[in-house]
Amino acid sequence: MSNFAIDQVNLYEQLGHDKFVELSTCFYNKVYADTEPSFRGMFPKDKAGAIQNQYEFFIQRLHGPELYSQRKGHPALRGRHQHFSITRAHADKWLGYMREALVEVGIPEVARQQMDEFFTDVAYFLQNVGDDGERLY
């Protein structure tokens, strides 16, 4: 059983499908405006596809329908991200943009805190380059 706060509630029911689309759109607008090549280069040219992948994953993970798995298979986050060199600075930036998006789209404070706990864990879970520049996995 997960120890994440998101697993004690159904955020999909609380927030609804459209809020996750709005969140991912807001987040990716920030990502695609970023000019740092080592960060921006990790994201595909297909912005609409990136938005869809993210909101479908969020919906599935936050107790909604399994849209992501139906279309793409198991999320396998590390496997899908392992070919990128993800540093702590990249994880920090991703998390910063997500935190801004959570506020900007009006996610209620309690839900925002619950989601932030999960997003923080995931961001650093995907970091695969240590502070010394060596691959972690």
N, C-alpha and C positions, 0 to 999 in steps of 0.2 A: 504494500500500500504506500502511496506517495505521501510525503510530508508537506507538500506544497499547499498553501492556502487555497489555490485555485481548484483543488480537488475536494474541498469541503462545501463548495457551492456550484451552481450551474450558471456560469457567467454568460453562456450562450443564451439561455432563457432570459436572463436579466437584461442583457444589452441588445440582443437581436442581431440577425444576419447583417443588416445594412450598416450597423455600427462597426463591424469588423472590416467591411469593405472600405468604409470611410477612414478607419485607423490605418489600414495598409496603404491606402492612397496617399494620405497625409505623410506617412513615414517615407514612402518611396519618392515623393516629391522632394523631400529633403535629401535623400540619398542621391538622386539623379542631379541635384543642383551642386553636389559636392565636387570640388575640383582636384582633390588629392588623388593622383593616379593609383596609388597602392590600395586605396579604399574603394574608390569608384570602379576600378577595374575588376573587382570581384563580382559585380552585378551585371546581369545580362543586358544586351541592347533592348530586348523586348520588355519594356517597362510594364505593359499591361499583363504580360505573363507572370512577371515577378510579383505584381500586386495580387494576382489570382492565387498563385502558389502560397503566398503568405497568409492571405485571409482564409483560404481553405484549411491550411494547417492550423491556424488559430481556432477556427470554428470547431474543428475536430478535437483539438487538444482541450478545449474549454467546454466540452460535453455537448457539442452539437453533432449534426450528421457527419459521417466519415467521408466528406467530399474529397479531401486530399488523397486518401488511400484508394478511393474508387477510381480516381483519375491517374494517379502516379505510383501507386503501391505504397509500401511501408515508408514512413517519413525518413528513417535512418539518417538523422541530422548530421552526425559526424561523417558518415560515408558520403553524403551529398556535398559536404563542405571541405573534405580532406584535401582536395587538389588546390585549394587556396592557401596562401600563407597568412594566417590570421594571428595578429599580434595582440597584446593587451591594449595598445592604442586603438586598434581597429575595433575590438570588443567595446572599449569605452565609447568610441564615436557612435557605434551602432546603438548602444544603450542610450546615449544622450539623445539621438534623434528619436528613438522610440519613446523616451520619457516626454520629450516635447510634444510628440504626436498624441500621446495619451491625454495630455492636458488640453491641447488645441481642439480635439474632437469631443471634449466634454465627458470623458469617462469619469464616473463618480469616484470620489476619493477612496472609498474602501475598495472598490473593484480595481482602481488604479494601483493601490498598494499590493493587492493580491497578484495582479499581473506583473508588477515590477519585480516581485520576489522571483517569479518564474523566469522572466526575461533576463534578470541578472544572472541567474544560475546558467541558463542556456548560453548567454553571450560568452561567459568565461569557460564553459564546457567545450565550446567550439574553438577556443584559442588553441592553436597548435604550434605556435612559435614562442619560445620562452624569451625572457628579458635579455638573455645572452645571445639571441638570434638563432639558437638551435631548435630544430624540430622537436616537439614534445611527443608526437606520435605520428 
